[in-house]
Structures are given as C-alpha cells and as structure tokens.
Amino acid sequence: MERFFGSRPRNWELTVGDLNEHTGQVDRIVLDMLEPWSVLPTVADNLVPGGVLTVYVPTTTQLSRIAEDLRGHGGFTEPAAWESLHRPWHLVGLAVRPEHRMMGHTAFLLTARRLAPGVTAPRPQRRPTSGGR
C-alpha cells in the first residue's frame, strides 16, 4: 500500500493470521489455503455485507468445490473466477512477437461478495444445453 499510494491510508488496516482466531467484522478476506471451504462459516460470520471474499487456489477441483460451497451457503453473490497467465513479448524495432516460452497456469482467483442477512442472490441465467436439459 505504501509503495503504491506513497503512504499508508489512515482508514486501512491489514491483519495477517489465522481466520479462526480473528474476531470482528472486516470488509475483505483473502484466503490462500488447501481447503478454503472449511472456513466458510467463519468467513460468513466475519465478512460485512458487501464485503469481498477472494480465494486463491491452484487446481480446478478446489475451484469447483469452493464455488459450489459458496452457492450452497446462499449468503454470497455468484462467484466469479479467472486464471492468470504470463507471456512476455520480444520488442526490438519492428520485430515484435511473443517470447517463445510462456509461464502457464499460475492459479485461480475466485471472488464473491457477502450478502446482507435475508437477501438471496439472484439465480444465474444459464442457457439450456444442446440436449434440451
């Protein structure tokens, strides 16, 4: 924060530690752990309505599990996920092309917002499959 903004914002506090030992409401939670779904009740208790949950997981199995558990909980918006890839480019005069090698998959990031008590997330609109199911 200090490097990006030049100083530490007065209204900002970073807490790093075990979520199960934290008490009190926060507006952001970032999870980087093997089984993030295991702390979902604690996340729901500590994240303020409108607060953002960000989860970092390396596998599609973990990504699917946390997304389904968030949907099943019902207290979060529809999860969104993306993956980061890194491909440097060669830039010499008119020779502009991607490098021959690329660092592939780094991990998945999933985000969802905490809903206020009593609010239900709208059901996502999905197109029917070609089989009509």
LINMONOR-V734568 format. One record per residue. N is the residue number from 1. RES is the residue in three letters. SS is DSSP state (h for helix, s for strand, l for the rest). Layout:
n=[N;N]
res=[RES;RES]
ss=[SS;SS]
This chain:
n=[1;2;3;4;5;6;7;8;9;10;11;12;13;14;15;16;17;18;19;20;21;22;23;24;25;26;27;28;29;30;31;32;33;34;35;36;37;38;39;40;41;42;43;44;45;46;47;48;49;50;51;52;53;54;55;56;57;58;59;60;61;62;63;64;65;66;67;68;69;70;71;72;73;74;75;76;77;78;79;80;81;82;83;84;85;86;87;88;89;90;91;92;93;94;95;96;97;98;99;100;101;102;103;104;105;106;107;108;109;110;111;112;113;114;115;116;117;118;119;120;121;122;123;124;125;126;127;128;129;130;131;132;133]
res=[MET;GLU;ARG;PHE;PHE;GLY;SER;ARG;PRO;ARG;ASN;TRP;GLU;LEU;THR;VAL;GLY;ASP;LEU;ASN;GLU;HIS;THR;GLY;GLN;VAL;ASP;ARG;ILE;VAL;LEU;ASP;MET;LEU;GLU;PRO;TRP;SER;VAL;LEU;PRO;THR;VAL;ALA;ASP;ASN;LEU;VAL;PRO;GLY;GLY;VAL;LEU;THR;VAL;TYR;VAL;PRO;THR;THR;THR;GLN;LEU;SER;ARG;ILE;ALA;GLU;ASP;LEU;ARG;GLY;HIS;GLY;GLY;PHE;THR;GLU;PRO;ALA;ALA;TRP;GLU;SER;LEU;HIS;ARG;PRO;TRP;HIS;LEU;VAL;GLY;LEU;ALA;VAL;ARG;PRO;GLU;HIS;ARG;MET;MET;GLY;HIS;THR;ALA;PHE;LEU;LEU;THR;ALA;ARG;ARG;LEU;ALA;PRO;GLY;VAL;THR;ALA;PRO;ARG;PRO;GLN;ARG;ARG;PRO;THR;SER;GLY;GLY;ARG]
ss=[l;h;h;h;h;l;l;l;l;l;l;l;l;l;l;l;l;l;h;h;h;l;l;l;l;s;s;s;s;s;s;s;l;l;l;h;h;h;h;h;h;h;h;h;h;h;s;s;s;s;s;s;s;s;s;s;s;l;l;h;h;h;h;h;h;h;h;h;h;h;h;h;h;l;l;s;l;l;l;s;s;s;s;l;l;s;l;l;s;s;s;s;l;l;s;s;s;s;l;l;l;l;s;l;l;l;l;s;s;s;s;s;s;s;l;l;l;l;l;l;l;l;l;l;l;l;l;l;l;l;l;l;l]
